[in-house]
């Protein structure tokens, strides 16, 4: 039996990993270990480790690494704390492999510790591009720290190979979050309203805006532009979810809380929806607005338009249902008007339609797990 550790440091990444955790848990040849850190233990971001436990998962190791800071220095220090904490945790867990999804700074810290401890890393969602955030460099760094790769498209698989990873270790499996389309029960609008304690009586926007950590897009000023744009649509209600823990994120929270308190019957601000409520909210939304990767990867499969704001996701592959605009009020208003007037119900999602989790499990059962790998030189092979 192989011990497969899975890392999660944020609410969003845990939601994407849910069915993979379930499938590892139920696979007789694998034993699930769960390594939890970062935002999951922050009261500011909803103490979401409690949702993990409520879903029936046992947390093997908890690593508190997140400083209550809103600066780049604070983020860099959090990475350092994470490496220290993960070194101890992974040493105790001694997994045969560590699964890491995505491109967050918490994930980078886990990957660094695993590499030094000679624990093979299996990386999900490598090869993608988000030019407006330092997540872009982090994602490619984790690729080079990893042994196995599970990409979301053929294009992303090719990019991982271009980074020197052998094709035999790079598997195009589609976007793991789309497994929810096939396997999760969605709430009705009435059920969602009851769960939120907020009456959804009109068409609504689902809004998530994260700080842009690389491009010139000041978080506070840009978020104010977004709120002004929402005021042009008073007939629409708004669900505002909190930003993530990147530097500049905490500066946004008071703005969204004030905006919601001033329009209590129209606007709901919530730290974390959880995966079922989030996807249910997507399903019934008039549009998804902001700069979350979910708007480009999962949302198109629901036949719901996305208004992708600013530079954070620049360069990421997107469906035709995704409208891109600058982080200024007139551009956001124009994009929302187009989104509301366009039928995107038949748009094809380039990230697939689900069944990703079981493909990953099958590879984790059979792949050779070694930290020794050679650089795959495309020019020499061609």
KADACOR-V389295 format. One line per field, one symbol per residue. burial: 1 if it has 16 or more other ideal C-beta (glycine too) atoms within 10 Angstrom, else 0. Layout:
burial = ???
This chain:
burial = 0101111111111111111111111010010111111111110011011011000010011010111001000010011011101110110010111111111111111111111010111111111111011111011101111111111110011011101010001111111111111000011000011001010100011111111111001010011111101100100111111111111111011011001100000111111111111111111111111111111111111101111111111101111011111111101111110010000100101111011110111011001010000001000000
